[in-house]
Amino acid sequence: MDKNNRLINIYIKIHNKRTITMEDLQYLAKYDPECFRKTCANVVYNMPETKAVMSVSPAEASAAAEDAGGEVTDEFDIMAVLNRLNELETNSDIYGDISAKRVKNLLGNLFMELLFPHNDEEIFIGAAEEEKTPSFDMKA
C-alpha cells in the first residue's frame, strides 16, 4: 500500500471517529517521529494521568539503548512509548483507570492536527456534493 494511502486511511478513521489500532500508531510514529513525540507531550498536557504511559525518562531511554547495544536515539523513546501503549491496551491493570481507546484516539487526533494544521475554514476531505469519493487536501 502506498504510504500516502495508508496515511489517508488513518486520517479517515480518525475523522470518522473510529478507533485506531496499534499498527496505525506505529505507522504514524515511523511516518514522522518528531510529530509523534510532540503529540505525546500534548496527550500528557490534555490527560495528565497518562504521563507514566507517554513519557520516557532519559534513564529509560539509555537502558533501552544499552539493551539493544546502541546509542540513545529518538527511536528508542518512541518504541518505549509504543510498548507502553501496547501494555495499556493488553493489560489495563498496569496503568490504572486510563482508557487505552481514549489515549489512542486522542493521540491520533492530535497527531493529525499537528501534521496537517488547519484553520477550520478549509477541510481536509473534499465534501463537495459533486464528488463521489473523498480526496485528501494536501494544501491544508
N, C-alpha and C positions, 0 to 999 in steps of 0.2 A: 504494500500500500504506500502510495506517495506520502511523504512526510507532511505536506500541506493538507492532504485529505484527512490524515489522522488528526491533525490539529483542528480542522474544521469539524470533524465528527465529535471531538471532545467539547468544542465550543458549543455545538448544537445540543449536546447532552446537558451542559450547564445551563444554556439558555432556556431549555425546556424543563429545567428543574428535576432532571434525572440524576440519580446517584452515580458518581463517577467511581471507577474501580482503582485498585492499587496499580494496575498496569497503566491506567491513564495518568496517574500521578507520577509514576516512574518515567513515562514518556515526557511529561511536562518538565520534570527535573532535568532530564537529558537535553531537552529542546533548548532551554535557557536557564542554566544553573543559577545565574545571578538574580534573575527574576524570581526563581523559586525560593532563594534564600531570603529576599526581601519580602516575599509573600508569607513565608513562615513567621517573620517578625510581625507582619500585620495581623496574622492569625492570633499570635500571643497578645497583641495590643487589644484585639476585639474579644478574645476569650482568655483572660489571664490564667485560668486554670489549666490551659494547655502548655504552659511553659515547660513542664517536665517532658512533654512529648516533642515539642517543636524546637527546643533549644539544645545545642550540643556545646558542652564546655570545651575549652582548649585541651584540657587533660584527657577528655574522652576522645577527642579527635586525634591526639597524639597516640593514645593507646590503640585506637583502630589502625592508625598508620603503621605502628610498630608490629601489630599482629599480621598485617599484610606485607610487612617487610619493606616499607617505603617511607616517603616523607609525608608530612602533614599536608594534605591538599584539600581544596574546596570539595572535591568529590566525596571525601570521607564524611564531611559534615552532612552532606545531602544523603548519603547512604545511611548514616545513623538515624536521621530523621525518618527516612522511608522505612527503616527497620522498626522504629518505634511506632509509626503509623500502622504498620502491619501487625505488630503486637497488640495495639489498641483495638484493631479490628477483630483479631482472633481470640484475644483474651482480655475482655473489658475490665476484669478484676484488678489488673496491674495498675491502672491509672484512675481508678475510682469511677465516678459517675460521668465521665466525659463520653459524649456520643461520637463514635467513630464516623458515622454517617454525616453528622453535622460538621465535624472538623474537616473531612474530605471535601464536602461541598463548599464550605467557606474557603478552603484553600484553593479549590478550582476557580471559584468566582473571583477571588482577589487576584489570582494569577492572571486570569484573562483581562481583568480591569487594568492591571499594571502593564501587561504585554500590549494591549490594544486600548490605550486611553481614549475616551470619547467625551463629548460634551452633552450627551443626552438629546441632541438635536439630530445627529447623524446616527444611522443604525448600521450594525454590522451585517445583518442578514437582510437582503432585499425583501421588502414586504409589499412591493407594488402589486396591485391586483393582476396586472397582465403577466407577471412572472409565474411560471409553473413550478420551478424549483428554486430553492433558496440559493443565493450567491453570497460569497464572502467579500465584504468591502475592505480591501487592503489599505485604503486611504485612512481608515479610522485610527 
